[in-house]
Amino acid sequence: MVKETQEDKIFEQELKGKMGWKCSCSLDIVDNKSSLKTVTCKNCGKTFKTNRETDYCFKCQKKL
């Protein structure tokens, strides 16, 4: 039988933390919120996601 050492437990906690789990004893994955927002272009009506402060898609913004 293999005994779990303190180093193994620390490694497991760090690994689960990097994977986005709430704690080492939880299997629930943290809900990460996206910084992207959905925008509809005022010129052509295309719906796209962006993190920029704009009301126009890339194509229409180039034409302006």
N, C-alpha and C positions, 0 to 999 in steps of 0.2 A: 504494500500500500504506500502511495506517495503522499507525503505531507506537504501542504501548501505553506510556503514560507511567507514572511511579511513582505519580502521583495516582490513575490508573485502577486500579492494583493494590491500593492502600490502600483505595479505595472498595469494590472487589470483596470484599476480606477482611472489611471491616466489615459489608457486606451479608450475606455468607454466615454471619458470626457471629451476626447478628440473626435469621437464619432457623433457627438451631439446629444448624448443621453443625459438625462437630468442628474442622475447619480449612478454610482456603480451597482446599486441594488435594483435599479429600475430598468425595465425593458421598453418604457415609453420613449419614443423619439421626440425631441423638442421640435415644436413647430416654428421653423425659421420664416420670418416674414420677408417678402421680396421688396426691394426698393423700387421695382419697376411699377409703373402705373399704365393703365390702358387709356389711350387717347384716340379720338377720331379726328382725322385730318379735316380741317375746315374747307379745304379746296376740293379734294377728290373724294372724300368720305371713307377712305381706307382706315381701318382700325388697326392699331399697332401698339406695342408696349415700348416704353422708353423711361429713362430716368432723367431726361432733359426737361426743361421748362419751355415747351413749344406746343403749338396747336397745329403744326404742319408736318407731314411725313418728309423723309429725306428728299424724295424726288421733287415735291412741290416747293420745298424750302430752297432747293437749288434754282428753281425757275424764278423765284421772287427777286 
